[in-house]
Amino acid sequence: DGYLAEVSSTSHELVEACLVAVQEVANRLAPSPMRPQPLPGLHAAVRIMESLVNTGADPEEIDLSKITRLWAHECLRGLCDRYIGDDRAQAVQAVEATARQWPFLHPILTFLRDEEFLFTDLTCIPGEDDYGEPVFEEVEDLMAQRNILELGLHMMGEEHGKSAEIVLFQAAVDHVLRIGRAIRPFAGQALVVGSPQSGRRSLARLAIFMLGMSVIEPGADK
């Protein structure tokens, strides 16, 4: 309720597009010994739709351009990022094929291959006077977003009495934003994989801190 007419009038098509995108990916990337990932299913489509309606923004501020770009972003994260290399390229092609079926989705075709196309709600620092309900919105300035995360990293260190010795280069910023998306309050969980001392826990802790959440870290014997 409260959405602009141009958004409300496409709601059924967006739901159908989610289901078609899931099916397109599944058709192109059947599991095999070299591709152990489970196929995306109805849960993946539901997750995309949940992201569209849980942005934290005023519905009256979400126009058709924004909702379709968000749809494209969530398809990339939920359907394509589970693959790498040629498999990921095929998954992106599946989403592109889906978008071509609906004219109102045609404008997002230019975003699907943009590596810097990201949405996040890690835009406020907990404890700041202007900290409010996070809004899941498109990152328009990656350098400004990096500065926000660096300030958050500094404040997190002050709060816990020690500094996190990590450098927020572009790939690290990208990972923090993706972790933040995965653990958004309505969303679910994330498994962060990497070599020891690569900064996995620090990046995850930063995303958790920026979302105003708490860390519970059980010991290995519990």
Secondary structure as UniProt FT lines:
FT   HELIX           5..8
FT   TURN            9..10
FT   HELIX           11..28
FT   TURN            33..34
FT   HELIX           42..53
FT   HELIX           59..61
FT   HELIX           64..75
FT   HELIX           76..80
FT   TURN            81..82
FT   HELIX           85..99
FT   TURN            100..101
FT   HELIX           103..110
FT   TURN            111..113
FT   TURN            115..116
FT   STRAND          119..120
FT   TURN            126..127
FT   TURN            129..130
FT   STRAND          137..138
FT   HELIX           142..160
FT   HELIX           170..182
FT   TURN            185..186
FT   TURN            196..197
FT   HELIX           200..210
FT   TURN            211..212
FT   TURN            220..221
//
